[in-house]
Structures are given as structure tokens and as C-alpha cells.
Amino acid sequence: MDIGGSPEESQGGEVVITCSVCQPYSDADAIGTYRADLVKRFNEANAGRYQVKAIPNIDENTPEGVQQLSRLALVDDLPDLFFLGELHLVPLDESAGLMDFRPRFEADTTFRDTFFPEMLRSPRGLDRLLAVPDGRNVLGVFWNEQILAEAGVARPPTSYPELLQAAAAIRAAGKIPLAMDGLFVTLNWLAHLIGTQPGGADYLGSGDLLAGGLENNPLWVTAVERLKELHTSGFVNEDAFTGQFDRASQPFLSGDAAAMANGPWYAPVISSETAEPGLAEAVTYGPAPGNGVAISGRGSGWASGAREAAKQDAVWAFVKFAYAWPEQVIRSTATAAFPPVRGEFDTADREKLNPLALELHEASEAVANVYPLLDSMPQSMWDEWDNYWPAYVQGSMDTRTFLAHFNK
């Protein structure tokens, strides 16, 4: 059974394109269910011209899925619509030649300008746009304002010196200033500590972050030394090196930690039964100290192996349909994810969205520093981070030696 993008027979002049992420994995798969419904709406709106045919899913989040796409690329049989992250898109493009969306956007500037500008940057400084980003999640810092008030801190800190002062006051009041886990949450802080430095946001969005060696990059040197200082000053939980997310989440949800650097998907957890009663009312969600927010979603999105002009036209028609504001509203309310395009939610739709996440999403255009997460770095780097970060904080090596480990 063919599951790639081999030419489909036209039916009544319709151009049929294949999609390998357009079926839900389970009844609980909100994103997959939304995509299946999106295909139905697209097919109904384009009957007689374009049709999307759902083929067996290829899970881009697994090594097996990535390997399957790589095999299909070698025999020129990629699906016409699939999903993949930035790290894998570039080598796949080198072997198969993916559809370049950049000329389409440049020819339709009205549509292009509906996107937040950072969402259409090409990966690693390439001119080609290999995927259309699926969403725009704004990551800031959750703050427990009750803990701040009890420590005599009037508002969330807006700079690194203010962060140190606030953390000292919170620790003196008997609470944990910053919840950390050694990996995901800690790396969110690292992105903020890089992105809020002068030139940091441009650097994180520029392409190859490893160029020149991290130990020679003053942005990295300053960021990791500050991150280390937060640990050695006693401003984090005792088990901050485990790499286990719940080690950061648990003290924040129990009301023992003042700050949690995370994404909007965490907002519903704060309102859930797993959190301390009343926590949601005490929490605010805002930019990181230094007036910065990280953006996730740019690094992965809809990609295409279509080669024929007619199929590429059909793929582009699907993109324009999927990213029209009315369709993006449906997606946001169905999946709790925020769109990469601009628009205003009406009152009824706003009531379906988490207010904490919505507030930061809408405020993000006025934030001084907007930068991508570090998710374009090779996975092997984070394996090395997990190995060396505790030793670095504990004084076993200096900053240059620590950072040089990531140049392999």
C-alpha cells in the first residue's frame, strides 16, 4: 500500500493531494481531530478543484516517523502535505528538494503580512521557506503574586538585577524563588537570558547558533553564568538537576515556588485539581525579566514534497484556507494553541481560551525582545547539557570549558 505522495488520479478535474498528518491518533487527539475536520471543510469548499486525501499518519515526533519520511524522500515519494521540525527539514530538503513556500508568500504580500514576521524566517539562515509554521506559542514566566507580596516584592522583576533582588527577598521569606528542572524549564530560562541581552533576540533568530563556538560567544557566556548564579545563590529548588519536569512543576503548583518559566499549555494545569486551591487567582503570566518572550512553533510546520505545479497550487490553496483568520479561530478554540497570524478574537471565542495565555499572546507584539526557543539546536547538544550542566554549576569546570563541550 502506497503511503507517499505518488500522483493520484484526478476525479472530474480535481487535483488530489495526500496528507500524512490529517487523521487523529485517538479520540483524545485534539490536534489530529482538528486537522481531520479542517480537511473536510477544505474539501467541501474546493469540491471540483482540489481535494486532500488522508493517508496513514507519519508521526514526525518519533525517530521511526522521521526515518520513514527520509526513506520516502530517497525514492521521491514524500506526501504532498506532512509535518516536520526544522532540524529534520534541512537534510530532507537536501535529499529530496521540498516545496519552497517563500516565492508564494512574496507573490501574495497581503497574505504574508497577516503572519507575525518572526514566524516566516527561514531555518538556519536559508533563503528557502520549507514549512509554514503551525502555531505561535508565546513563552514567558508564570509568577505567584501572593508569594511576591508576602516577600515585599511589588511586581514581577523586569530586569536581571531586579530578578536577583526579588529572588533574595523570596528566599528570605521562606519560599523557593525559581522552579527549575535541569532541562526543559531551565532551558526556557536560558533562552530568556540570551534573548533579553542586547542583540540576543536577533542572534537567536539568525540561523546557525553554533557558529564560532559557544565559548567565544559573549551572549552564551553571560547567559550561562547568570543561570549558574541563580543556582549557586540558592534561588532554585534543591532537586533542580534531575531533568524531570515534575521537579519544577510540583513546587510551583503547590504554592511553594514563586516563578515557573513555561509555555501557555501550562496555564490550564494551574487551574486544574492538581494545583493548590486558589493558585490560578494568584498567578500572573508575563514577559521574562528584560522584557522578552520566547516563541515556539516557528521551527516546525506544514511541509510538502509536491513537485507538479498543479499539486503545489493545491498545497498553497490549502495553506491559504488553513491560515485564514476564521479557520485559525476554530483551531485555537479546538486545541488551545495560538495562531501564527494576527487577528482579534471576539468575546465568545475569548471565553473559550485560557485568559492567562491569551493575555500574553496579545501583549507579545509590544514586547521589546521576541526570540525563538533553543529548539533548533541539535538534540545531541541537550544530551550533553544534561551530562555537564550539574558539574558546571557545582564548580567542576569553568564557563569556556563547559560551553566548548557543545561544539562537537
Secondary structure, 3 states (H helix, E strand, C coil): CCCCCCCCCCECCEEEEEECCCCCCCCCCHHHHHHHHHHHHHHHHCCCCEEEEECCCCCCCCHHHHHHHHHHHHCCCCCCEEEEEHHHHHHHHHHHCCCCCHHHHHHCHHHHCCECHHHHCCHHHCCCCCCEECCCEEEEEEEEHHHHHHCCCCCCCCCHHHHHHHHHHHHHCCCEEECCCCCHHHHHHHHHHHHCCCCHHHHHCCCCCCCCCHHHCHHHHHHHHHHHHHHHCCCECCCCCCCCCHHHHHHHHCCCEEEEEECHHHHHHHCCCCCCCCHHHHEEEECECCCEEEEECCCEEEECCCCCHHHHHHHHHHHHHHCCHHHHHHHHHHHCCCCCECCCCCHHHHCCCCHHHHHHHHHHHHCCEEEECCCCCCHHHHHHHHHHHHHHHCCCCCHHHHHHHHHC
